Amino acid sequence: MSTAVHDAQPTFAGEPSDVSKRLDGLTQAVAASRGRIDEEILAPAEMLAGRANERLRLSGEHTIVALAGATGSGKSSLFNALTDLELAGVGVRRPTTSWALACAWGPDGAQGLLEWMGIPPRHQVSRLSMLDRSAEDTKLDGLVLLDLPDHDSTEVSHHLEMDRLVKYADLLVWVLDPQKYADAALHDRYIRPMASYSDVTVVVLNQIDRIPYEQRTRTLEDVRRILAAEGLPDVEVVGVSATRGDGIEDLKRLLATRIRAKASAKGRLGSDITAAAQVIAQVGGTHQVPGISPADRRVLDDALVSCAGVPQVVDAIAAATRRQAILRTGWPVARWLGKLRRDPLKGLMLDSDMSMTALARASLPEASPVQRANAELAIRDLAEKASVGLEHPWRDAVRAAASPPGHTIVDDLDAAIAATHVRARTAWWWRVVQVIQWLAMLGLIAGLGWLAAQGLQDSVYPDMSLPELKDIAGFPAAAVVAAGSAAVGIVLGLLSRVFARLSGRRRARNADRQLREAIDSVAVTRVVAPVQAELDAYGAYRTGILAALG
């Protein structure tokens, strides 16, 4: 299909056409469907769009009328009668040819149109410069009249030429023989399959002079009955005699009306677009889809978070933060004993600063089969819910976008976790409390040391002289200092545990937020964005196909 953008929008009679908008819609639908709907289904619409764009670009001012019929139906005689010229050979003087004969009435521009249709110059004639004896309501300015090869010819090339040119015609005039107007070959091969083109079809019963006058009305009614049975109840049927001129003026008047209204060109192209769009719509559908809901996004994120082991990492960070705070701020004696317990960071092989650089090297708990299955199920559920109402090609495209073959999302989750840096800085109050704890520890050691020295003085070294310290509330000052220092250290250690738990929770929340953001980024890049891209493509397709269907 030609996708070139022309300088001017296709028009009929100089005005922008609804048909051109429908054609644009068909082009948009085909482009959006590529890779989703089978190329064999798109190919006819693609060819139509290219041919129609070229047709309208060359000339929107001409109406192409094709005379088609069997050998002996009098097509050539009718062609001559409509042109008022002896252009087409009749009977033995014009053997059946594989080339069509064309006569163009003004305005200018028909030559390019005829060359585009592949009609050689020697088979073209212009009616513009010749004397036109027609009445005003039968003038055929803007007509391009084609005399097609006989459809029942034994030559394959004749069939091919007729089939080719029928696609270009804006108005199809089927010329029937009074004795063979029910010819099965014509009806089965051409008329019946083109029932959807009834608004751009005219049936001419030629050689009506061979039918007795009193039987003509009944014969024409019989033709209409056959056409109605074949799905063309509204086709106009005209009886003419090309040799005697009966009905020729009526046929000219009908053609002139179609030409002036541009109804035939627009109608034929509109029918072509409708037929092509219907074929695509049967496969691609036209239903509106719900898309991706916030609830489905949350379910997907929760499943991926669980699969990536984020809860285990967050719990370890909270526990490690509490332990580090206690080790930094607790009573020194208790800290020494606490170091004997297992560090939760060691289970994840993390550095003490809990950086994600260390986490990248960590032996994180392997995602269990259940977690993996839940993650894949959440992905499939999101794709299924987002594509409710889509036909198979589009639904398959959405599924493939969500879960491309040969790659699991677990790899992406691991990479996202490794690339995320959650660094826990030492809290300022840890240092302050640590200093106070060491001062309290020194106070305890000093008090106990002083009491020990006094004991030695009283029992071992009576000659040793120590300064006298005043009692405090009836208790030795050294004992008060030691007991007070111990009490301060223990109480401060207990309070630090409370604040350490709060600090661990805060840092765990921060880690959880950053890790969830990383997981959400994976979900968007790996699942949501590809699925949304397919849904957007379907939206463009649906808009185009609905415009094409009119």
C-alpha positions as CSV (number, residue, x, y, z in Angstrom):
1,M,0.0,0.0,0.0
2,S,1.2,3.4,-0.8
3,T,1.7,5.4,2.4
4,A,3.0,8.6,0.8
5,V,1.3,11.8,1.9
6,H,0.1,13.8,-1.1
7,D,0.2,17.5,-1.1
8,A,-3.6,17.7,-1.6
9,Q,-6.3,15.8,0.2
10,P,-8.3,13.5,-2.2
11,T,-11.4,15.3,-3.2
12,F,-14.6,14.8,-5.3
13,A,-15.8,17.9,-7.1
14,G,-13.2,20.0,-5.4
15,E,-14.5,19.4,-1.8
16,P,-12.9,17.2,0.9
17,S,-14.7,13.9,0.8
18,D,-16.0,11.7,3.6
19,V,-14.8,8.8,1.4
20,S,-11.2,10.1,1.7
21,K,-11.6,10.2,5.5
22,R,-12.8,6.6,5.4
23,L,-9.9,5.7,3.2
24,D,-7.6,7.3,5.8
25,G,-9.2,5.3,8.5
26,L,-8.7,2.1,6.5
27,T,-5.0,3.0,6.0
28,Q,-4.6,3.7,9.7
29,A,-6.3,0.4,10.6
30,V,-4.1,-1.6,8.3
31,A,-0.9,0.1,9.6
32,A,-1.9,-0.5,13.2
33,S,-2.8,-4.2,12.5
34,R,0.5,-5.1,10.8
35,G,2.1,-7.9,12.7
36,R,-1.1,-8.8,14.5
37,I,-3.5,-9.7,11.7
38,D,-2.5,-12.0,8.9
39,E,-1.0,-10.3,5.9
40,E,-3.2,-12.1,3.5
41,I,-6.2,-10.5,5.2
42,L,-4.7,-7.0,5.1
43,A,-3.3,-7.3,1.6
44,P,-6.6,-6.5,-0.3
45,A,-7.2,-3.4,1.9
46,E,-3.6,-2.3,1.4
47,M,-3.9,-2.6,-2.4
48,L,-7.3,-0.8,-2.3
49,A,-5.9,2.1,-0.3
50,G,-3.0,2.5,-2.6
51,R,-5.2,2.3,-5.7
52,A,-7.8,4.6,-4.3
53,N,-5.3,7.2,-3.2
54,E,-3.7,7.1,-6.7
55,R,-7.1,7.3,-8.3
56,L,-8.2,10.3,-6.4
57,R,-4.9,12.0,-6.8
58,L,-5.0,11.6,-10.6
59,S,-8.6,12.8,-11.0
60,G,-11.6,13.2,-8.7
61,E,-13.5,14.9,-11.5
62,H,-14.0,11.8,-13.7
63,T,-16.4,8.9,-13.3
64,I,-15.2,5.6,-14.7
65,V,-18.1,3.5,-16.2
66,A,-17.3,0.0,-17.4
67,L,-19.5,-1.9,-19.8
68,A,-19.3,-5.6,-19.1
69,G,-21.1,-8.5,-20.6
70,A,-21.0,-11.7,-22.6
71,T,-20.2,-12.2,-26.3
72,G,-23.2,-11.1,-28.4
73,S,-24.7,-9.0,-25.7
74,G,-24.2,-5.8,-27.8
75,K,-21.6,-4.1,-25.5
76,S,-19.8,-2.6,-28.5
77,S,-23.0,-1.4,-30.1
78,L,-24.0,0.2,-26.8
79,F,-20.6,1.8,-26.5
80,N,-21.0,3.4,-30.0
81,A,-24.5,4.5,-29.1
82,L,-23.4,6.3,-26.0
83,T,-20.4,7.9,-27.7
84,D,-22.4,8.8,-30.9
85,L,-19.4,7.5,-32.7
86,E,-18.4,4.3,-34.5
87,L,-15.4,3.6,-32.2
88,A,-15.9,0.0,-31.3
89,G,-15.9,-2.7,-33.9
90,V,-19.1,-4.7,-34.0
91,G,-19.5,-8.4,-34.7
92,V,-16.9,-9.9,-37.1
93,R,-15.4,-6.4,-37.7
94,R,-14.1,-6.3,-34.2
95,P,-12.7,-9.6,-32.9
96,T,-12.7,-10.1,-29.2
97,T,-9.6,-8.4,-27.8
98,S,-7.7,-8.6,-24.6
99,W,-7.6,-4.8,-24.4
100,A,-10.4,-2.5,-23.3
101,L,-11.5,0.4,-25.4
102,A,-11.9,3.8,-23.6
103,C,-13.6,7.0,-24.5
104,A,-13.2,10.0,-22.2
105,W,-15.4,13.1,-22.1
106,G,-13.8,16.3,-20.6
107,P,-12.5,17.8,-18.4
108,D,-8.8,17.4,-18.8
109,G,-6.9,14.8,-16.8
110,A,-8.4,11.6,-18.2
111,Q,-5.2,10.7,-20.1
112,G,-3.3,10.2,-16.8
113,L,-6.2,8.2,-15.4
114,L,-6.3,5.9,-18.5
115,E,-2.6,5.4,-18.4
116,W,-2.8,4.5,-14.7
117,M,-5.5,1.9,-15.6
118,G,-3.0,0.5,-18.1
119,I,-5.1,1.2,-21.3
120,P,-2.7,1.8,-24.3
121,P,-3.0,5.1,-26.1
122,R,-4.2,3.5,-29.2
123,H,-7.2,2.3,-27.3
124,Q,-8.0,5.8,-26.0
125,V,-10.1,8.5,-27.5
126,S,-11.2,11.9,-26.2
127,R,-14.8,13.1,-26.7
128,L,-14.1,16.7,-25.7
129,S,-13.2,18.1,-29.1
130,M,-16.1,16.4,-31.0
131,L,-19.5,17.9,-31.6
132,D,-21.9,16.8,-28.9
133,R,-25.5,16.7,-30.0
134,S,-26.8,15.6,-26.6
135,A,-29.4,17.5,-24.6
136,E,-28.3,19.3,-21.5
137,D,-29.6,16.6,-19.1
138,T,-27.8,13.9,-21.1
139,K,-24.4,15.5,-21.5
140,L,-21.6,13.2,-20.2
141,D,-18.8,15.6,-19.4
142,G,-16.5,13.9,-16.9
143,L,-17.3,10.3,-18.1
144,V,-14.6,7.7,-18.9
145,L,-16.4,4.9,-20.7
146,L,-14.8,1.5,-20.9
147,D,-15.8,-1.3,-23.2
148,L,-14.4,-4.4,-21.4
149,P,-13.4,-7.7,-23.0
150,D,-16.2,-10.3,-23.1
151,H,-16.4,-12.2,-19.8
152,D,-17.2,-15.5,-21.5
153,S,-14.2,-15.4,-23.8
154,T,-12.1,-18.6,-24.0
155,E,-8.9,-16.6,-23.8
156,V,-7.5,-16.4,-20.2
157,S,-6.0,-13.0,-20.9
158,H,-9.5,-11.6,-21.6
159,H,-10.7,-12.8,-18.2
160,L,-7.7,-11.3,-16.5
161,E,-8.1,-8.0,-18.2
162,M,-11.8,-7.8,-17.3
163,D,-11.2,-8.8,-13.7
164,R,-8.4,-6.2,-13.5
165,L,-10.4,-3.3,-14.9
166,V,-13.6,-4.1,-13.0
167,K,-11.8,-3.0,-9.8
168,Y,-11.2,0.4,-11.2
169,A,-14.7,1.1,-12.3
170,D,-16.8,3.6,-10.4
171,L,-20.0,2.4,-12.0
172,L,-20.5,-1.1,-13.4
173,V,-23.0,-1.5,-16.3
174,W,-23.7,-5.1,-17.0
175,V,-25.0,-5.5,-20.5
176,L,-27.3,-8.6,-20.8
177,D,-28.6,-10.4,-23.8
178,P,-32.4,-10.9,-23.8
179,Q,-32.0,-14.6,-24.5
180,K,-29.2,-15.1,-22.0
181,Y,-29.9,-12.6,-19.2
182,A,-30.0,-15.4,-16.7
183,D,-26.5,-16.6,-17.8
184,A,-25.1,-18.5,-14.8
185,A,-21.5,-17.7,-15.7
186,L,-22.1,-14.0,-15.5
187,H,-24.2,-14.1,-12.4
188,D,-22.1,-16.6,-10.5
189,R,-18.7,-15.1,-11.3
190,Y,-19.5,-11.4,-11.2
191,I,-22.9,-10.1,-10.3
192,R,-23.7,-12.3,-7.3
193,P,-20.3,-11.8,-5.6
194,M,-20.7,-8.0,-6.0
195,A,-24.0,-7.8,-4.2
196,S,-22.6,-5.3,-1.8
197,Y,-21.9,-2.9,-4.8
198,S,-25.6,-2.7,-5.8
199,D,-25.6,1.1,-5.4
200,V,-22.9,1.4,-8.1
201,T,-24.3,-1.2,-10.4
202,V,-26.7,-0.7,-13.4
203,V,-28.1,-3.6,-15.5
204,V,-28.9,-2.9,-19.1
205,L,-31.0,-5.4,-21.0
206,N,-29.9,-4.7,-24.6
207,Q,-31.5,-5.7,-27.8
208,I,-34.9,-5.1,-26.3
209,D,-36.3,-4.6,-29.7
210,R,-36.0,-8.3,-30.2
211,I,-38.7,-8.8,-27.5
212,P,-42.3,-8.2,-28.4
213,Y,-43.5,-4.9,-27.0
214,E,-46.2,-6.4,-24.8
215,Q,-43.6,-8.7,-23.1
216,R,-40.9,-6.2,-22.4
217,T,-42.3,-5.0,-19.0
218,R,-42.6,-8.6,-17.8
219,T,-39.0,-9.4,-19.1
220,L,-37.6,-6.4,-17.2
221,E,-39.4,-7.5,-14.1
222,D,-38.0,-11.0,-14.4
223,V,-34.5,-9.5,-14.6
224,R,-35.2,-7.5,-11.4
225,R,-36.5,-10.7,-9.7
226,I,-33.3,-12.6,-10.5
227,L,-31.2,-9.7,-9.2
228,A,-33.2,-9.4,-6.0
229,A,-32.7,-13.1,-5.4
230,E,-29.0,-12.6,-5.7
231,G,-28.9,-9.8,-3.2
232,L,-29.2,-6.8,-5.5
233,P,-32.9,-5.7,-5.1
234,D,-32.2,-2.0,-5.6
235,V,-30.2,-2.2,-8.9
236,E,-31.6,-0.1,-11.7
237,V,-32.6,-2.1,-14.7
238,V,-32.8,-0.3,-18.1
239,G,-34.0,-1.7,-21.3
240,V,-32.3,-0.4,-24.5
241,S,-31.8,-1.1,-28.1
242,A,-28.3,0.1,-29.1
243,T,-29.0,-0.4,-32.8
244,R,-32.4,1.4,-32.9
245,G,-31.7,3.9,-30.0
246,D,-34.6,2.8,-27.8
247,G,-33.8,3.7,-24.1
248,I,-30.4,5.2,-25.0
249,E,-31.4,8.7,-23.9
250,D,-32.7,7.3,-20.6
251,L,-29.4,5.5,-20.0
252,K,-27.5,8.7,-20.8
253,R,-29.7,10.7,-18.5
254,L,-29.0,8.1,-15.7
255,L,-25.2,8.3,-16.4
256,A,-25.3,12.1,-16.5
257,T,-27.0,12.2,-13.1
258,R,-24.4,9.9,-11.6
259,I,-21.6,12.0,-13.1
260,R,-22.9,15.3,-11.9
261,A,-23.5,14.0,-8.4
262,K,-20.1,12.1,-8.3
263,A,-22.3,9.5,-6.7
264,S,-20.8,6.6,-8.6
265,A,-17.2,7.3,-7.9
266,K,-17.9,8.0,-4.3
267,G,-20.3,5.1,-4.0
268,R,-17.9,2.5,-5.6
269,L,-15.0,3.6,-3.5
270,G,-17.2,3.7,-0.4
271,S,-18.4,0.1,-1.2
272,D,-14.8,-1.0,-1.7
273,I,-13.7,0.5,1.6
274,T,-16.7,-1.0,3.4
275,A,-16.0,-4.5,2.0
276,A,-12.3,-4.4,2.8
277,A,-13.0,-3.0,6.3
278,Q,-15.6,-5.7,7.0
279,V,-13.2,-8.4,6.2
280,I,-10.6,-7.0,8.6
281,A,-13.2,-6.2,11.3
282,Q,-14.4,-9.8,11.2
283,V,-10.9,-10.9,12.3
284,G,-9.8,-7.9,14.3
285,G,-13.1,-6.9,15.9
286,T,-14.3,-3.5,16.9
287,H,-15.0,-3.9,20.6
288,Q,-13.8,-1.4,23.2
289,V,-11.5,-2.9,25.8
290,P,-11.1,-2.0,29.5
291,G,-7.3,-1.5,29.5
292,I,-5.1,-1.8,32.5
293,S,-6.8,-0.9,35.8
294,P,-5.0,0.4,38.9
295,A,-6.2,-2.6,40.9
296,D,-4.5,-5.0,38.4
297,R,-1.3,-2.9,38.6
298,R,-1.3,-3.3,42.4
299,V,-1.8,-7.1,42.2
300,L,1.0,-7.4,39.7
301,D,3.4,-5.3,41.8
302,D,2.6,-7.3,44.9
303,A,3.3,-10.6,43.1
304,L,6.6,-9.3,41.7
305,V,7.6,-7.9,45.1
306,S,7.0,-11.3,46.7
307,C,8.9,-13.1,43.9
308,A,11.9,-10.8,44.2
309,G,12.2,-11.5,48.0
310,V,11.7,-7.9,49.0
311,P,9.9,-8.7,52.3
312,Q,12.9,-10.8,53.4
313,V,15.4,-8.1,52.5
314,V,13.3,-5.4,54.3
315,D,13.0,-7.6,57.4
316,A,16.7,-8.2,57.4
317,I,17.4,-4.5,57.1
318,A,15.0,-3.7,60.0
319,A,16.6,-6.4,62.2
320,A,20.2,-5.3,61.3
321,T,19.4,-1.7,62.0
322,R,18.1,-2.5,65.4
323,R,21.1,-4.7,66.2
324,Q,23.6,-2.0,65.0
325,A,21.8,0.7,67.1
326,I,21.9,-1.5,70.2
327,L,25.6,-2.3,69.6
328,R,26.4,1.4,69.2
329,T,24.2,2.7,72.1
330,G,23.7,-0.1,74.5
331,W,25.4,-0.6,77.9
332,P,29.0,-1.7,76.9
333,V,28.7,-4.9,78.9
334,A,25.5,-5.8,77.2
335,R,27.1,-5.0,73.8
336,W,30.0,-7.3,74.4
337,L,27.5,-10.1,75.2
338,G,25.3,-9.2,72.2
339,K,28.2,-9.6,69.8
340,L,28.0,-13.3,70.6
341,R,24.6,-13.5,68.9
342,R,24.3,-14.1,65.1
343,D,24.1,-11.0,62.9
344,P,21.0,-11.1,60.6
345,L,23.0,-9.4,57.9
346,K,25.3,-12.4,57.7
347,G,22.3,-14.5,56.5
348,L,22.1,-12.3,53.4
349,M,25.9,-11.8,53.2
350,L,25.4,-8.0,53.3
351,D,27.9,-5.3,54.3
352,S,27.2,-3.6,57.6
353,D,26.1,-0.4,55.8
354,M,23.3,-2.4,54.0
355,S,24.2,-1.0,50.6
356,M,22.6,-2.6,47.6
357,T,26.1,-3.1,46.1
358,A,26.5,-5.7,48.8
359,L,23.0,-7.0,48.1
360,A,24.0,-7.6,44.5
361,R,26.6,-10.1,45.8
362,A,24.2,-11.5,48.3
363,S,22.8,-15.0,48.2
364,L,19.2,-13.8,48.4
365,P,16.6,-16.5,49.1
366,E,15.8,-18.2,45.8
367,A,12.3,-17.4,44.6
368,S,10.1,-20.5,45.3
369,P,8.2,-22.2,42.5
370,V,5.0,-20.8,44.1
371,Q,6.3,-17.3,44.1
372,R,7.4,-17.6,40.4
373,A,4.0,-19.1,39.5
374,N,2.2,-16.3,41.3
375,A,4.3,-13.7,39.4
376,E,3.6,-15.3,36.0
377,L,-0.1,-15.7,36.9
378,A,-0.3,-12.0,37.8
379,I,1.2,-11.1,34.5
380,R,-1.2,-13.3,32.6
381,D,-4.1,-12.0,34.6
382,L,-3.2,-8.4,33.8
383,A,-3.0,-9.2,30.1
384,E,-6.2,-11.1,30.1
385,K,-8.2,-8.5,32.0
386,A,-6.7,-5.7,29.9
387,S,-7.8,-7.5,26.7
388,V,-11.3,-8.5,27.5
389,G,-13.3,-8.3,24.3
390,L,-10.4,-8.4,21.9
391,E,-10.5,-10.9,19.1
392,H,-7.8,-13.6,18.9
393,P,-5.1,-11.7,16.9
394,W,-5.1,-8.8,19.3
395,R,-5.5,-10.9,22.4
396,D,-2.6,-13.0,21.3
397,A,-0.5,-9.9,20.7
398,V,-1.2,-8.6,24.2
399,R,-0.3,-11.9,25.7
400,A,2.9,-12.1,23.8
401,A,3.8,-8.6,24.8
402,A,3.3,-9.4,28.5
403,S,5.2,-12.7,28.4
404,P,7.6,-12.8,25.5
405,P,9.1,-16.2,25.0
406,G,12.7,-17.1,26.1
407,H,12.9,-14.7,29.0
408,T,11.6,-14.7,32.5
409,I,10.9,-11.7,34.6
410,V,12.9,-13.0,37.5
411,D,16.1,-12.1,35.8
412,D,14.9,-8.5,35.4
413,L,13.8,-8.4,39.1
414,D,17.2,-9.5,40.2
415,A,18.9,-6.9,38.1
416,A,16.6,-4.2,39.4
417,I,17.3,-5.2,43.0
418,A,21.1,-5.2,42.4
419,A,21.0,-1.8,40.8
420,T,19.0,-0.2,43.7
421,H,21.2,1.5,46.4
422,V,19.6,1.6,49.9
423,R,22.4,2.9,52.2
424,A,21.7,3.2,56.0
425,R,23.6,6.1,57.5
426,T,24.6,6.1,61.2
427,A,22.1,8.1,63.2
428,W,23.5,11.2,65.0
429,W,22.0,10.2,68.3
430,W,23.9,6.9,68.2
431,R,27.2,8.8,68.6
432,V,25.8,11.0,71.4
433,V,24.4,8.0,73.4
434,Q,27.6,6.1,72.7
435,V,29.7,8.9,74.3
436,I,27.4,9.1,77.3
437,Q,27.6,5.3,77.7
438,W,31.3,5.3,77.8
439,L,31.3,8.2,80.3
440,A,28.9,6.1,82.4
441,M,31.2,3.1,82.0
442,L,34.1,5.2,83.1
443,G,32.1,6.4,86.1
444,L,31.3,2.9,87.1
445,I,34.9,1.8,86.8
446,A,36.2,4.8,88.7
447,G,33.6,4.3,91.5
448,L,34.3,0.6,91.8
449,G,38.1,1.3,91.6
450,W,37.8,3.8,94.5
451,L,35.8,1.4,96.6
452,A,38.4,-1.3,95.9
453,A,41.3,1.0,96.9
454,Q,39.5,1.9,100.1
455,G,39.1,-1.8,100.9
456,L,42.7,-2.5,100.3
457,Q,43.6,0.5,102.5
458,D,41.5,-0.8,105.4
459,S,42.6,-4.4,105.2
460,V,46.0,-4.7,103.5
461,Y,47.7,-1.3,103.4
462,P,46.7,0.6,106.5
463,D,49.5,3.0,106.0
464,M,48.1,4.0,102.5
465,S,46.4,7.4,102.7
466,L,43.4,8.1,100.4
467,P,41.6,11.4,100.3
468,E,38.4,11.4,102.2
469,L,35.2,11.7,100.1
470,K,32.0,13.0,101.7
471,D,29.1,10.6,101.9
472,I,26.1,11.3,99.7
473,A,22.8,10.7,101.5
474,G,24.6,8.5,103.9
475,F,26.3,6.4,101.2
476,P,29.9,6.5,100.2
477,A,30.4,8.9,97.3
478,A,32.3,6.2,95.3
479,A,29.5,3.8,95.7
480,V,26.9,6.4,94.6
481,V,29.0,7.3,91.5
482,A,29.4,3.6,90.5
483,A,25.7,2.8,91.1
484,G,24.6,6.0,89.4
485,S,26.8,5.3,86.4
486,A,25.5,1.8,86.0
487,A,21.9,2.9,86.4
488,V,22.4,5.6,83.7
489,G,24.0,3.2,81.3
490,I,21.4,0.5,81.8
491,V,18.4,2.9,81.5
492,L,19.9,4.6,78.5
493,G,20.6,1.2,76.9
494,L,16.9,0.2,77.5
495,L,15.7,3.5,76.0
496,S,18.1,3.1,73.0
497,R,16.5,-0.3,72.3
498,V,13.1,1.4,71.9
499,F,14.5,4.1,69.6
500,A,16.5,1.4,67.8
501,R,13.3,-0.4,67.0
502,L,11.7,2.8,65.7
503,S,14.8,3.5,63.6
504,G,14.8,0.0,62.2
505,R,11.2,0.4,61.1
506,R,11.9,3.8,59.5
507,R,14.8,2.4,57.5
508,A,12.9,-0.7,56.6
509,R,10.1,1.5,55.2
510,N,12.6,3.5,53.2
511,A,14.2,0.3,51.8
512,D,10.8,-1.1,51.0
513,R,9.8,2.1,49.2
514,Q,13.0,2.1,47.1
515,L,12.8,-1.6,46.3
516,R,9.2,-1.4,45.4
517,E,9.9,1.5,43.1
518,A,12.6,-0.6,41.4
519,I,10.1,-3.5,41.1
520,D,7.5,-1.1,39.7
521,S,9.9,0.1,37.1
522,V,10.5,-3.5,36.0
523,A,6.7,-4.0,35.9
524,V,6.2,-0.9,33.8
525,T,9.1,-1.6,31.4
526,R,8.7,-5.4,31.1
527,V,4.9,-5.8,31.3
528,V,2.8,-2.7,31.5
529,A,4.4,-0.6,28.7
530,P,4.4,-3.5,26.1
531,V,0.8,-4.3,26.9
532,Q,-0.2,-0.7,26.8
533,A,1.6,-0.3,23.4
534,E,-0.5,-3.2,22.0
535,L,-3.7,-1.6,23.5
536,D,-2.7,1.7,21.9
537,A,-2.1,0.0,18.6
538,Y,-5.6,-1.6,18.9
539,G,-7.0,1.8,19.8
540,A,-5.6,3.2,16.6
541,Y,-6.8,0.2,14.6
542,R,-10.3,0.5,16.1
543,T,-10.6,4.2,15.4
544,G,-9.5,3.6,11.8
545,I,-11.7,0.6,11.2
546,L,-14.8,2.3,12.6
547,A,-14.1,5.3,10.4
548,A,-13.6,3.0,7.4
549,L,-16.9,1.3,8.1
550,G,-18.6,4.7,8.3
